[in-house]
Amino acid sequence: MKKFLLGLSVLAAVGVGAVAVFVAVASRDVPPPDEAEFRLERPEVAPEANAYTYFLQATNLLVETTNAARIVNYLAGQAEDDGELRELVAKNAECLALVKRGAECAICQMPAVESFDSESPFLTSWLKIGKVLSIQSRQARLAGRTEEASAAALTAARLGNLVQQNAESMIHYLVGETIANAALEQIVELAVDPKTPSAVLENLAKELDGLGPFDAGLARAFKAESRLAALTIDQLANGQIDLIDLLAFGNAERNFRTRLLNGIARSGYCFQPHATRGRIQDFYRKMIPDVSLPYARIDPAYGREFGRGWPDLLRPNAVGRLLRVLLIPPVGITMAKKCRTESLLSGARLAVACHRFDREQGRFPETLQELVPDFLAEVPRDPFDGAPFRYSAEKGLAWSVGKNLTDEGGSTRVASSDKERLASRDRSKAEDFVIELRAAEKAE
């Protein structure tokens, strides 16, 4: 019996030793990764040549309204301007003049973002300024003041374009995209309006060529997110922030259990900071060159490896894998939004080109190739599947296949519904991403 117990003890000791060796080996971190390729370029720029100088001043002059729903409905063509919105535009004349001045700059260098919880309050104001400019554009167009309508829409488009191109985080990029989207909708409306003079169309064509690309802005935003993820990982490793607080957005109760869990989470077995940073960098190292690829060639699940259930928590660096889920943006959503913006920009260019062609030839082109090279440098590619943009002269439509990657022949039917798209804000909900090229048909 004694020999049996002795053998059992030896076996248990060997087992414990093996586990200890495994934990010790599994707890080893890798050397710190090289992050030089993810640094953001921040060239020296004088304040008077920096669009941010003027955009920031404009936020201090912004006159806001509490009737946000009316703004949304007006820009979607579902509400009339009863004077309230005209007054809003008039009160913001000085603010909009500063934005116009800033939009003439070549760069908008914003303050560097130092952590995920850093605030950029000016972004919310810029969104509101973009809406006021879009309101001004629609008001002027409906009143027949097409040059004013064009100037307001282009100012908003350049504002959004500068913000997304010089993004210091993903939030900056998405705000810039949103502003540009609203402006491009107004430019499409202006292009298809029969009252728009040819001279305005020519100017729109020139200015639209200066917008984008949106893939370069997204690549910069990915670099910024990689840097912010590295900073967050360092803060967690150094005890400046706790995992529980990170998961609870800073609202976790401080007690023995949370302190114990945080201590375990920072152990070498559960969390290896350098390895985690390296894996996140591997994700961005792959995604940054891929931002210019069609949506069809992007794996929307890439980089999101956690989620195999509770046993995943027992594997080495479980906290690191969890952080990759928390700190890496959803690829599918991000790329789809970028492709919709690019589709709208291509649609605006096509709308302007088709109507310039119509003014000269008395008809719409039979194919988009007829627009090359006099009205377009080339036929735009569908950012979703990489094929040439679809077009029907008979229907007066140009379209992208959209996120479902299926060509429904320019269908404006809302997916999984028997309803048609009713307004420009619902464009992305339709089966195809459609640009109507004839105002009369749209009105019907």
C-alpha positions in Angstrom: 0.0 0.0 0.0 2.9 2.3 0.9 4.5 1.6 -2.5 1.2 2.4 -4.2 0.8 5.7 -2.4 4.4 6.6 -3.0 4.0 5.8 -6.7 0.8 7.9 -6.7 2.6 10.8 -5.1 5.4 10.6 -7.6 2.9 10.5 -10.4 1.1 13.5 -9.0 4.4 15.4 -8.5 5.4 14.7 -12.1 1.9 15.8 -13.3 2.2 19.0 -11.3 5.7 19.6 -12.5 4.6 19.0 -16.1 1.8 21.5 -15.7 4.2 24.0 -14.1 6.6 23.6 -17.0 3.8 24.0 -19.5 2.5 27.1 -17.8 6.0 28.6 -17.6 6.7 27.9 -21.2 3.2 29.1 -22.3 3.7 32.3 -20.3 6.7 33.5 -22.2 6.1 36.5 -24.3 7.7 37.3 -27.6 10.1 40.3 -28.1 8.4 43.7 -28.7 7.2 44.0 -32.4 8.5 46.8 -34.6 5.8 49.4 -35.1 7.6 51.8 -37.4 5.4 51.0 -40.4 2.3 52.0 -38.5 3.4 55.5 -37.7 1.2 58.3 -39.1 2.8 61.0 -41.2 2.3 64.4 -39.6 4.1 67.0 -41.8 4.8 70.4 -40.5 2.0 72.8 -41.6 1.5 76.4 -40.7 -1.8 77.2 -38.9 -3.0 79.4 -41.8 -2.5 76.5 -44.2 -4.2 74.0 -42.0 -7.9 73.4 -42.6 -8.3 72.4 -39.0 -7.6 76.0 -37.9 -10.7 77.2 -39.8 -12.9 74.2 -39.1 -12.2 74.5 -35.4 -13.0 78.2 -35.4 -16.2 77.4 -37.2 -17.4 75.1 -34.4 -17.3 78.0 -32.0 -19.7 79.9 -34.3 -22.0 77.1 -35.0 -25.7 77.8 -34.3 -27.5 74.6 -33.7 -31.1 73.5 -33.8 -32.9 71.0 -31.6 -35.1 69.9 -34.5 -32.8 67.2 -35.7 -35.6 65.0 -37.2 -36.7 67.9 -39.4 -33.2 68.2 -40.9 -33.1 64.4 -41.6 -36.5 64.5 -43.3 -35.7 67.7 -45.3 -32.5 66.3 -46.7 -34.3 63.0 -47.6 -36.9 65.1 -49.5 -39.7 64.2 -47.1 -40.3 67.6 -45.6 -40.7 71.2 -46.8 -38.7 74.2 -45.5 -41.1 76.3 -43.6 -38.6 79.0 -42.8 -37.0 77.4 -39.7 -34.2 75.8 -41.8 -33.7 79.0 -43.9 -33.2 80.8 -40.6 -30.7 78.2 -39.5 -28.6 78.6 -42.6 -28.7 82.4 -42.3 -27.6 82.3 -38.7 -24.6 80.2 -39.6 -23.3 82.4 -42.4 -20.1 83.3 -40.6 -19.6 79.7 -39.6 -20.0 78.4 -43.1 -17.6 81.1 -44.5 -14.9 79.8 -42.2 -15.5 76.2 -43.4 -15.3 77.4 -47.0 -12.0 79.0 -46.3 -10.7 75.8 -44.6 -12.0 73.6 -47.4 -9.6 75.4 -49.8 -6.6 74.1 -47.8 -4.7 71.0 -48.9 -4.5 69.4 -45.5 -6.5 69.1 -42.3 -4.0 68.1 -39.6 -6.0 67.3 -36.4 -4.6 66.7 -33.0 -3.2 63.2 -32.5 -5.4 60.8 -30.6 -3.6 59.3 -27.6 -6.1 56.7 -26.5 -9.5 55.1 -27.3 -11.3 57.2 -24.8 -9.7 60.5 -26.1 -12.4 63.0 -27.0 -12.7 64.9 -30.3 -15.8 67.0 -29.6 -15.3 69.0 -32.8 -16.3 66.0 -34.8 -19.9 66.2 -33.7 -19.9 69.9 -34.6 -18.5 69.1 -38.1 -21.2 66.6 -38.7 -23.8 69.3 -37.9 -22.0 71.8 -40.1 -22.0 69.3 -43.0 -25.8 69.0 -42.6 -26.2 72.8 -42.6 -24.2 73.0 -45.8 -26.4 70.2 -47.4 -29.5 72.1 -46.3 -28.2 75.2 -47.9 -27.4 73.3 -51.1 -30.9 71.9 -51.3 -32.6 75.2 -50.5 -30.6 77.0 -53.2 -31.2 74.4 -55.8 -35.0 74.4 -55.3 -34.9 78.2 -55.5 -33.0 78.0 -58.8 -29.8 79.4 -57.3 -27.7 76.6 -58.8 -24.3 78.2 -58.3 -24.9 78.7 -54.6 -26.2 75.1 -54.4 -23.1 73.8 -56.1 -20.7 75.9 -53.9 -22.4 74.7 -50.6 -22.4 71.0 -51.7 -18.8 71.1 -52.8 -17.7 72.8 -49.6 -19.3 70.1 -47.6 -17.8 67.4 -49.8 -14.3 68.9 -49.4 -14.8 69.2 -45.6 -15.7 65.4 -45.4 -12.9 64.6 -47.8 -10.2 66.4 -45.8 -11.4 64.8 -42.6 -11.3 61.2 -43.9 -8.0 61.7 -45.7 -6.3 62.9 -42.6 -8.0 60.7 -40.1 -6.4 60.2 -36.7 -8.7 57.3 -35.8 -11.5 55.3 -37.3 -14.1 57.7 -35.8 -12.5 60.6 -37.7 -12.6 58.6 -40.9 -16.3 57.6 -40.5 -17.3 61.2 -39.7 -15.6 62.4 -42.8 -17.3 59.7 -44.9 -20.7 60.6 -43.5 -20.2 64.3 -44.3 -19.1 63.5 -47.8 -22.0 61.1 -48.4 -24.6 63.8 -47.5 -22.8 66.3 -49.8 -22.6 63.8 -52.7 -26.3 63.2 -52.5 -26.9 66.9 -53.1 -24.5 66.9 -56.0 -26.4 64.0 -57.6 -29.6 65.9 -57.2 -28.0 69.0 -58.7 -26.5 67.1 -61.6 -29.9 65.6 -62.7 -31.8 68.9 -62.3 -32.7 70.2 -65.8 -32.3 73.8 -64.5 -28.6 73.3 -63.7 -26.5 75.3 -66.2 -23.8 73.5 -68.2 -21.2 75.7 -66.6 -22.1 74.4 -63.2 -22.0 70.8 -64.5 -18.5 71.4 -65.8 -17.3 72.8 -62.5 -18.9 69.9 -60.7 -17.0 67.5 -62.9 -13.7 69.2 -62.2 -14.3 69.3 -58.5 -15.5 65.7 -58.2 -12.2 64.6 -59.7 -10.4 66.1 -56.7 -12.4 64.0 -54.1 -11.2 60.7 -52.8 -9.8 58.2 -52.8 -11.4 56.8 -49.7 -9.2 53.7 -49.5 -6.2 55.9 -48.7 -8.1 57.5 -45.8 -9.2 54.1 -44.5 -5.6 52.8 -44.7 -4.5 55.8 -42.5 -7.4 55.1 -40.1 -6.2 51.4 -39.8 -2.7 52.6 -39.0 -4.2 54.9 -36.3 -6.2 52.1 -34.9 -3.1 49.9 -34.7 -1.3 52.6 -32.7 -4.3 53.0 -30.4 -4.6 49.3 -29.8 -0.8 49.2 -28.9 -1.3 52.0 -26.4 -4.3 50.3 -24.8 -2.4 47.0 -24.5 0.5 48.8 -22.8 -1.9 50.5 -20.4 -3.5 47.2 -19.5 0.0 45.5 -19.0 1.2 48.4 -16.9 -1.9 48.5 -14.7 -3.1 51.9 -15.9 -6.4 50.4 -16.9 -8.1 47.1 -15.9 -9.6 44.5 -18.1 -12.8 44.5 -16.2 -13.1 48.2 -16.6 -12.3 47.9 -20.3 -15.1 45.3 -20.7 -17.5 47.4 -18.6 -16.6 50.8 -20.1 -15.2 52.0 -16.8 -18.4 51.2 -14.8 -17.1 48.0 -13.0 -17.5 47.9 -9.2 -14.2 47.7 -7.3 -14.3 44.7 -5.0 -12.1 41.7 -4.1 -13.5 39.6 -7.0 -12.8 42.2 -9.7 -9.3 42.8 -8.3 -8.6 39.1 -8.3 -9.9 38.7 -11.9 -7.7 41.7 -13.0 -4.7 40.1 -11.3 -5.3 36.8 -13.1 -5.9 38.6 -16.4 -2.5 40.3 -16.2 -0.7 37.1 -15.5 1.9 35.9 -18.1 -0.2 32.9 -19.0 -3.4 34.8 -19.6 -1.9 37.9 -21.2 1.2 38.4 -23.3 1.3 42.0 -24.4 4.0 41.8 -27.1 2.4 38.7 -28.8 -1.0 40.5 -28.7 0.4 43.6 -30.3 2.1 41.5 -32.9 -1.1 39.7 -33.9 -3.0 42.9 -34.1 -0.3 44.3 -36.3 -0.5 41.2 -38.5 -4.2 42.0 -39.0 -3.5 45.5 -40.1 -0.5 44.5 -42.1 -2.8 42.4 -44.2 -5.8 44.8 -44.2 -4.0 48.0 -45.1 -2.9 46.8 -48.6 -6.3 45.2 -49.1 -8.4 48.4 -48.6 -8.3 49.1 -52.4 -9.6 45.6 -53.2 -13.3 45.0 -54.2 -15.5 44.1 -51.3 -16.0 40.6 -52.8 -12.3 39.8 -52.1 -12.3 40.8 -48.5 -12.8 38.2 -45.7 -15.2 40.0 -43.3 -14.2 37.5 -40.5 -10.5 38.1 -40.7 -8.8 38.9 -37.4 -11.8 38.0 -35.2 -10.5 34.7 -33.7 -12.1 34.6 -30.2 -15.4 33.1 -29.6 -15.0 29.3 -29.3 -16.7 29.2 -25.9 -15.5 29.0 -22.3 -12.7 26.5 -23.1 -11.0 29.3 -25.1 -10.4 31.1 -21.8 -8.1 28.3 -20.7 -5.7 28.6 -23.6 -2.6 30.8 -23.3 -3.0 34.5 -24.0 -6.8 34.3 -23.7 -6.9 38.0 -22.8 -4.9 38.8 -25.8 -7.3 37.1 -28.1 -10.2 38.8 -26.4 -8.5 42.2 -26.9 -8.2 41.4 -30.6 -11.9 41.2 -30.8 -12.5 44.3 -28.7 -9.8 46.5 -30.5 -10.2 45.4 -34.1 -13.1 47.1 -36.0 -15.6 44.9 -37.8 -14.1 44.5 -41.3 -17.2 43.7 -43.2 -19.1 46.8 -41.9 -16.2 49.1 -42.4 -15.4 47.9 -45.9 -19.0 48.0 -47.0 -19.4 51.6 -45.8 -16.3 52.6 -47.7 -17.5 50.9 -50.9 -20.9 52.6 -50.6 -19.2 56.0 -50.4 -17.0 55.2 -53.4 -20.1 54.0 -55.3 -21.9 57.3 -54.5 -18.8 59.3 -55.7 -18.7 57.3 -58.9 -22.5 57.8 -59.3 -22.1 61.5 -58.9 -19.4 61.6 -61.5 -21.6 59.5 -63.9 -24.6 61.7 -63.3 -22.6 64.8 -64.1 -21.0 63.2 -67.2 -24.2 61.8 -68.6 -25.9 65.2 -68.4 -23.0 67.0 -69.9 -23.1 64.4 -72.7 -26.9 65.0 -73.1 -26.4 68.8 -73.3 -24.0 68.3 -76.2 -25.5 65.3 -78.0 -29.2 65.6 -77.2 -29.3 62.1 -75.7 -27.9 59.9 -73.0 -24.9 57.7 -74.0 -25.8 54.2 -75.1 -22.9 52.9 -73.1 -20.7 54.4 -70.4 -17.7 54.0 -72.7 -19.1 56.8 -74.9 -18.3 59.2 -72.0 -14.6 58.3 -72.3 -12.4 60.4 -72.7 -14.3 63.6 -73.2 -16.4 63.5 -70.0 -14.7 60.7 -68.0 -11.1 59.5 -67.9 -12.4 56.0 -67.6 -15.6 54.0 -66.8 -15.6 53.7 -63.0 -15.3 50.2 -61.4 -17.9 48.9 -59.0 -16.1 48.9 -55.6 -18.2 45.9 -54.5 -17.3 43.3 -57.2 -14.6 45.1 -59.3 -16.7 45.0 -62.6 -17.5 48.1 -64.6 -20.3 50.2 -63.1 -23.7 49.0 -64.5 -25.8 51.4 -66.6 -29.0 51.5 -68.5 -29.7 54.3 -70.9 -33.3 53.2 -71.2 -34.0 53.2 -67.5 -31.8 56.2 -66.9 -29.9 54.4 -64.1 -26.4 53.6 -63.1 -25.8 51.1 -60.3 -23.4 49.1 -58.2 -24.3 45.5 -57.2 -24.1 46.5 -53.5 -23.2 44.4 -50.5 -25.1 41.3 -51.6 -22.8 41.2 -54.7 -25.7 40.2 -56.9 -26.8 42.3 -59.9 -30.6 42.7 -59.8 -30.6 44.9 -62.9 -30.8 48.2 -61.0 -33.4 47.2 -58.5 -34.4 49.8 -55.9 -36.5 47.2 -54.0 -35.6 47.1 -50.4 -34.0 43.7 -49.6 -36.3 41.1 -48.1 -39.3 43.4 -48.7 -41.8 44.3 -51.4 -41.2 48.0 -50.9 -39.2 50.3 -53.1 -36.6 52.6 -51.7 -38.3 55.9 -50.9 -35.4 58.3 -50.2 -31.7 58.8 -50.7 -31.0 57.9 -47.1 -32.3 54.4 -47.8 -30.2 53.9 -50.9 -27.9 51.4 -49.3 -31.0 49.3 -48.2 -32.0 48.5 -51.8 -30.9 45.3 -53.6 -28.7 47.4 -55.9 -26.9 50.6 -55.1 -28.7 52.7 -57.7 -28.1 56.3 -58.9 -31.1 57.7 -60.8 -29.9 59.8 -63.7 -33.2 61.4 -64.7 -35.0 63.7 -62.3 -38.4 63.2 -64.0 -38.3 59.5 -63.5 -37.3 59.9 -59.9 -40.2 62.2 -59.2 -42.6 59.6 -60.7 
